[in-house]
Amino acid sequence: MRVFLRNTKTRLFCAGADRWAVTREQALTFDNVAQATDFAFNENVLEAEIVLRCDLLSREVVMPLLPEWRDLCQPAPVRA
C-alpha cells in the first residue's frame, strides 16, 4: 500500500513542503496514514486529503484529513 497527500482543490499531489506534483510518481510516498497525517499538520498542508493506493484494488481510497488523526503516531498510554 502506498499513501499520498493530495490537495482537495487543485488535485495536485504533495511532493514536499510547499511543493506539488501532477502525478503520484513525483509525489512523496508515506508508509502509513499516521505518517501522512503527521506531515500534513507539521508542514501546514491542511487542504489535503489522504490517498491510499493498493495493487489489489482497482481504485484508490480517499479519506479526509481529520484533526483528530494528528496524534496517531503517539504511543498509547500504558495502563497499570
Secondary structure, DSSP 8 states (H G I E B T S, - for coil): -EEEEEETTT--EEEETTEEESSGGGS--BSSHHHHHHHHHHTT--SEEEEEE-TT-SS-EEEE--GGGGGTTS------
